[in-house]
């Protein structure tokens, strides 16, 4: 039986889909690409933007139309908040709610059992869904997704938190995923040690809002204390943090990420540089607080890669507000920008806002921000030329069109989150996932480097 997985949205969704795929693979299923025919499709959806939802619906229709004998299961944030929009997309389409998402990990066993009794795939799915709905959900069930058995990736994702207690005016992820909940600190450390033991040399801490992490047993044990526990326990793996809320980046957190095992790469959802807009969209900080956060990170890491989320065309955003955003971006010299045109989300405080920015103006502001982002990224790359970096090797590429790289090279991610081409290493499968010290030699046409030694 063939299963295919299609994922939209955040790294949290991506890591959960990888765990699901591993669960099916370990039980004898064949994992297909979504471009191939499959018996079962599992779609992990996103509700952050209208485009993400449109893409989910388009792909569901496509899979249903081209594979009428297959079964399509849809889960994730969009499936949670708008299940009725998905139920009508095909007779072979079924929704698995967010609080039942973890039950998909058991689906391979259920289908194998159904097959042994001569039941069809559809009959097995029906039994699974009926049983799934009868189970009482537990907030900790969402931490059943973990990647200790995913060995075909160089980096491991470790989910430490889910949900969000913020009610930002533009976002309905909190509606889909519910209140913030954290994995107990002792279990986080245990899973990290297991990941290191089986060979992972980079562990990415993921969640909806990891700066809201708090131990169940010790309320004062927050993200800084967790990072301290991990850096003192891990011996070979480096740690990468996912998105950090700017109002939660303080001296204590900065001190914890100062440890050399924590990579100099940070992502901050800034959204706007205008205090008026930040207040309107119910963010819990000012532009000055963003400045302090970036300054703190820069004080503990040398030339860190700091990315920022920016939303263009938020309701009420004037030319002056947009200028404030551009000024803040240039002042803080962000390494990378993730730019989103504002997308009204049903159920959020801003959905019925009357002071909408015309689509034409939002488009122009998006274009300007993307142009600024390209320039900032180029400047950051130039600052890295000639530097030594530690690259985690991910894939051996054969047939390079770039003469400077020769016939083949290794591709990987540096500690400061740059995609790096590494020359001077042979094609040896045992190199995948290893940390290689390299010297960057060129940033003109992609980042090129020469191998120095393994760590």
Protein Blocks (a to p, Z undefined) as FASTA:
>chain_A
ZZddddehjfklmmmmmmmmmmmmmnopacddfkbccfbdcddddfkbmklmmmmmmmmm
mmmmmmmmbccddedjklmmmmmlmmmnofkbccddfklmmmmmmmmmmmmmmmmnopaf
klmmmmmmmmmmmpccdfklmmmpccklbckbfbdcddfbgcjfbdcfkbcklmmnopad
dddfklmmmmmmmmmmnopabdcdddfblmlgccfklmmlcfklmmmmmmmmpmkbccdd
ddddfklmcfklmmmmmpmklccbdcddekpacfklmmmnopabdfklmmmmmmmmmmmp
ghiacdddddehiehiafklmmmmmmmmmmnopabdcdddddddehiaklmpmbbccfkl
mmmmmmmmmmmmmmmmmmmmmmmgopacddddfbdcehiabfknojbdcddddfkopacd
dehiacdfklgopacddddfbfklopadddfbdZZ
